[in-house]
């Protein structure tokens, strides 16, 4: 990504998360409430744990904005961790103070063991804190600005949950129809019937000290033809989107359009035939490609699905080995979520938006919103 760049910092139980976002043109209208709205959306979803009762994420805008308009300068954002109050000693930056009990029993599936071995830590707390999905709050804060930029040019990016455990919602989704249902759903799910089954499954997992994963979908509408390119491997938009989505904690698979299902079809059933009409110009009647052909947007809606594995902190811990004694042990039992697929969907919106905005600015970019409008 060359036009839009961002870096986050912050530990899960440190004082705050921060992010610096670069590449936003001058003159984009923005208010804090627009960022807070997405922060709140990320915190929701049936299956979240005790931490979300403590936090009420809210952004502090440090730079890049003046009187409701972006300045074209780096945007600095801060999201404070309320839980910091309870972790001040354990997470103190200064040396001294009472020693916290080290975490020594790595959770299978988490960064714990590989992280401790990689950095030579004797306390897995040093890994947990930054590997935590808490970091995604900073991404979502920055992406709220990027999404506003895209929306200014008619591009919308929106997520929903289509699977929790083995319960699937097969309902058809044509944005923006259904937004209200999804926003009001406990699991960001379009089908109330499937949502109820998913809730039951999450309750069952919670009772058993177990966790669940699932699949979320990100759809983007209003994309112009020609974002991304086939000319180099690292410029293909499908590859960039897959990387961005795979960077979300817990995500183990990403597909575009019909994705893996296409592999089982004959070519005659797999592709989207092309038509032309006086009003529509070139058009297709199907969208199995999910809006991308050869790494270029084709004017259809972009459809991405990402599979999230079950959360690796289990109430009934799995077997592991203590990194100090090297004896068998039960994995550490941190307070955690049972299912966080709806939250991951909001992070999915964020990551897709970064890539799409970058490609959009690559093609139509300028220093100000007015300049981009004239180019578009
Ligand atoms: C997380 C563990 C839990 C989650 C956290 C991700 O936090 P804690 O250890 O404080 O209970 O709540 O997610 C968030 C804090 C968040 O904002 O999404 C983990 O280990 O990844």
Boltz pocket constraint, residues with backbone or C-beta under 6 A from the ligand:
constraints:
  - pocket:
      binder: B
      contacts: [[A, 12], [A, 42], [A, 49], [A, 50], [A, 51], [A, 52], [A, 55], [A, 83], [A, 128], [A, 131], [A, 132], [A, 133], [A, 134], [A, 135], [A, 137], [A, 313], [A, 334], [A, 335], [A, 336], [A, 337], [A, 343]]
      max_distance: 6.0
